[in-house]
Structures are given as C-alpha cells and as structure tokens.
Amino acid sequence: MNVDIKQILLYLFGFLLVNLLDAWSTVYVIEYLGAEEVNPYVDPSSMQSLLFSQLQGAYFVFCMGAVIGSEMNSRKTSIIIRDNKFILFVFCLPYFYLITKFLIVANNIVIALDFYSILSWYLSFYGEYDFFGLVLLFALLAMIFLPICEKYLLKRFKTE
C-alpha cells in the first residue's frame, strides 16, 4: 500500500486556501460593499461562521475522505475508476469543489474591485429567484468541469 502523501497534502492546502479566501472575500463584500449572500443556507455574519459551519465540516470530511481513499492504492484506484463510473464521479467531486470555490473567490474579488459580477449573468433569467439560478449555474459548471476532472483522474491513475 503506497500512499501518496504529497498529493493529499497538496489537496489539503488547496482546500484550506480556497475556503479561507472565500470566507475573507465574502465577509469583505458583504460588510464593506453591502452585497447580499445568495445561498440561504450560509450565515455570512463572520469568517468563523463561514469556515466552521456544519456544511463546511461535511464538505471537508467528504473531500478529504475521497482524496485519501483514491490515494491509498493508486493501482487499485485505477482499476476501480475504469470499472465503476459512480466511483469516478465521487473521486471527481473534491476537485470540482476546488474549481467552484475558486470561481466564487474570483467573483467576490471582481465585485470588490468594483466591476460587474462574472457569475451574476444568471440573474437575468431568474430575476428574484437568486438561489434557483445559482443551483442551475452550478449544474452548468458541473457539465463543463466534471469531464475535465474525470480526464485528469483517468490520466493520473493510469495503469502501467
């Protein structure tokens, strides 16, 4: 059993970095620019409430479990992800999470720099139903980025 600790630590660093940047940029945009949080299940009152919510804890446990599970035995993982597409999908979700969090951080920074939000174009379709538009936006992002994550994992866990 050869565990690739470097990949696990790299993912952990990326996970913590994007979550810290997301919490900081969200609090900044809400407190100083008067923006509103679109997700009704998020409490944006402070960085601590964003970083240590139950939802973030569940994301952390799931993502780290999937990354550690995939890195435990790369040969076995390569066989499993080629045979079972659902497992491939589960192993792709942590990387998709990083991509979407990065897009959220980029959007918050663009708003903080007093430019038009790069992700709010969906509001023109759904008007005051912000959360519904956000869910559909993430479905669209999933259709774009999950195949990229799948190709990355299939290439990364290639059988020799």
C-alpha positions as CSV (number, residue, x, y, z in Angstrom):
1,M,0.0,0.0,0.0
2,N,1.7,3.1,-1.2
3,V,0.0,6.3,0.0
4,D,0.9,9.5,-1.9
5,I,1.2,11.9,1.0
6,K,2.3,14.8,-1.3
7,Q,-1.0,14.7,-3.3
8,I,-3.1,14.5,-0.1
9,L,-1.2,17.5,1.5
10,L,-1.4,19.4,-1.8
11,Y,-5.2,18.9,-1.9
12,L,-5.5,19.8,1.8
13,F,-3.5,23.1,1.2
14,G,-5.7,23.9,-1.7
15,F,-8.9,23.2,0.2
16,L,-7.9,25.3,3.2
17,L,-6.6,28.2,0.9
18,V,-9.8,28.5,-1.2
19,N,-12.0,28.3,1.9
20,L,-10.0,31.0,3.7
21,L,-10.1,33.2,0.6
22,D,-13.8,32.5,0.1
23,A,-14.6,33.4,3.7
24,W,-12.5,36.6,3.7
25,S,-13.8,37.8,0.3
26,T,-17.4,37.0,1.2
27,V,-17.3,38.9,4.5
28,Y,-15.5,41.8,2.9
29,V,-18.0,42.1,0.1
30,I,-21.0,41.8,2.5
31,E,-19.7,44.1,5.2
32,Y,-18.0,46.8,3.2
33,L,-19.9,46.8,-0.1
34,G,-23.4,46.0,1.1
35,A,-23.7,42.9,-1.0
36,E,-26.0,40.0,-0.1
37,E,-25.4,36.3,0.2
38,V,-27.3,34.3,-2.4
39,N,-27.2,31.0,-0.6
40,P,-29.9,30.9,2.2
41,Y,-28.1,28.1,4.0
42,V,-25.0,30.1,4.7
43,D,-24.5,32.5,7.6
44,P,-22.1,35.3,6.4
45,S,-22.0,37.2,9.7
46,S,-18.3,36.4,10.3
47,M,-15.4,34.4,8.9
48,Q,-15.8,31.8,11.7
49,S,-19.4,31.2,10.8
50,L,-18.4,30.6,7.2
51,L,-15.4,28.4,8.0
52,F,-16.7,26.3,10.8
53,S,-20.3,25.6,9.8
54,Q,-21.7,22.1,9.7
55,L,-21.9,22.2,5.9
56,Q,-18.1,23.1,5.6
57,G,-17.3,20.3,8.1
58,A,-19.3,17.9,5.9
59,Y,-17.5,19.1,2.8
60,F,-14.1,18.7,4.4
61,V,-14.8,15.2,5.6
62,F,-16.2,14.1,2.2
63,C,-13.5,15.7,0.2
64,M,-10.6,14.5,2.3
65,G,-12.1,11.0,2.5
66,A,-12.4,10.8,-1.3
67,V,-8.9,12.1,-1.8
68,I,-7.4,9.8,0.8
69,G,-9.4,6.9,-0.5
70,S,-8.2,7.5,-4.0
71,E,-4.6,7.9,-2.9
72,M,-4.4,4.8,-0.7
73,N,-3.6,2.5,-3.5
74,S,-3.2,4.1,-6.9
75,R,-3.2,0.8,-8.8
76,K,-6.4,-0.4,-7.2
77,T,-7.9,3.1,-7.8
78,S,-7.1,3.0,-11.5
79,I,-8.9,-0.3,-11.9
80,I,-11.9,0.8,-9.8
81,I,-12.4,4.1,-11.6
82,R,-12.3,2.4,-15.0
83,D,-14.9,-0.2,-14.0
84,N,-17.3,1.9,-11.9
85,K,-18.2,5.4,-13.2
86,F,-20.0,6.3,-10.0
87,I,-16.8,5.9,-8.0
88,L,-15.0,8.0,-10.7
89,F,-17.7,10.7,-10.1
90,V,-17.2,10.5,-6.3
91,F,-13.5,10.9,-6.7
92,C,-14.0,13.9,-9.1
93,L,-16.2,15.9,-6.7
94,P,-13.4,17.2,-4.4
95,Y,-11.6,18.7,-7.4
96,F,-14.8,20.1,-8.7
97,Y,-15.3,21.7,-5.3
98,L,-12.0,23.4,-5.6
99,I,-12.8,24.8,-9.0
100,T,-16.2,26.1,-8.0
101,K,-14.7,27.7,-4.8
102,F,-12.0,29.4,-6.9
103,L,-14.7,30.8,-9.2
104,I,-16.6,32.1,-6.2
105,V,-13.5,33.8,-4.8
106,A,-12.7,35.3,-8.2
107,N,-16.3,36.6,-8.4
108,N,-16.0,38.2,-5.0
109,I,-12.7,39.8,-5.8
110,V,-14.2,41.2,-9.1
111,I,-17.1,42.7,-7.1
112,A,-14.6,44.1,-4.5
113,L,-12.7,45.8,-7.4
114,D,-16.0,47.5,-8.4
115,F,-16.5,45.5,-11.6
116,Y,-19.6,43.6,-12.7
117,S,-20.0,40.2,-11.2
118,I,-18.8,37.5,-13.5
119,L,-21.3,34.9,-12.2
120,S,-24.4,37.0,-11.9
121,W,-25.5,36.8,-15.6
122,Y,-27.9,34.1,-14.5
123,L,-30.0,36.7,-12.7
124,S,-31.3,38.0,-16.0
125,F,-33.0,34.6,-16.5
126,Y,-34.4,34.1,-13.0
127,G,-35.0,37.6,-11.6
128,E,-35.6,37.5,-7.9
129,Y,-35.1,33.7,-7.6
130,D,-31.4,34.0,-6.9
131,F,-30.9,30.6,-5.3
132,F,-32.6,28.7,-8.1
133,G,-30.4,30.5,-10.6
134,L,-27.4,29.6,-8.5
135,V,-28.3,26.0,-8.5
136,L,-28.7,25.9,-12.3
137,L,-25.4,27.8,-12.6
138,F,-23.6,25.1,-10.7
139,A,-25.3,22.4,-12.8
140,L,-23.9,24.2,-15.9
141,L,-20.5,24.4,-14.3
142,A,-20.7,20.7,-13.5
143,M,-21.4,19.9,-17.1
144,I,-18.3,21.9,-18.1
145,F,-15.8,20.9,-15.4
146,L,-16.6,17.4,-14.3
147,P,-15.4,15.9,-17.6
148,I,-12.2,17.8,-17.2
149,C,-11.8,16.4,-13.6
150,E,-12.6,12.9,-15.0
151,K,-9.9,13.1,-17.6
152,Y,-7.4,14.4,-15.0
153,L,-8.1,11.4,-12.7
154,L,-8.1,8.8,-15.5
155,K,-4.7,10.2,-16.6
156,R,-3.4,10.5,-13.1
157,F,-4.3,6.9,-12.1
158,K,-3.3,5.3,-15.4
159,T,-2.4,1.6,-15.2
160,E,1.1,0.8,-16.2
